[in-house]
Amino acid sequence: NRYQITVQVANRAKRRRYEDFDNIDDPTMKPVLRAIIEMSDELTQPEIIGD
């Protein structure tokens, strides 16, 4: 469901934004883009998540 995925990305981006507020590694990478990349990596590489 596209709505569910959109909500998941938004929640993760919001969470990452507050986690990285004082630790800014790459100011050009926005939290939403970082969340999308992380979620796509988790889908393509299930060993990242672990058991």
SVG drawing of the C-alpha trace seen along z (x, -y; Angstrom):
<svg xmlns="http://www.w3.org/2000/svg" viewBox="-2 -21 32 35">
<polyline fill="none" stroke="black" stroke-width="0.4" points="0.0,0.0 1.5,-3.3 0.0,-5.2 1.5,-2.9 5.0,-3.2 4.7,-7.0 3.8,-7.1 6.7,-4.7 9.2,-6.9 7.8,-10.1 8.0,-8.6 11.6,-7.3 12.7,-10.6 11.2,-12.5 13.0,-10.2 16.3,-10.5 16.0,-14.2 15.9,-14.5 18.6,-11.8 21.0,-13.6 20.1,-17.1 23.5,-17.5 25.4,-15.0 25.3,-16.4 27.3,-14.1 26.0,-15.2 24.0,-18.4 23.1,-17.9 21.3,-14.6 17.8,-15.4 16.2,-13.1 13.5,-11.9 16.1,-10.8 18.2,-9.1 15.1,-7.2 14.1,-6.1 17.6,-4.9 17.8,-3.0 14.4,-1.4 15.3,-0.3 18.6,1.2 16.6,3.1 14.4,4.6 17.2,5.5 19.6,6.7 17.6,8.5 20.8,9.4 20.9,5.7 17.9,6.2 19.0,9.5 16.9,11.8"/>
</svg>
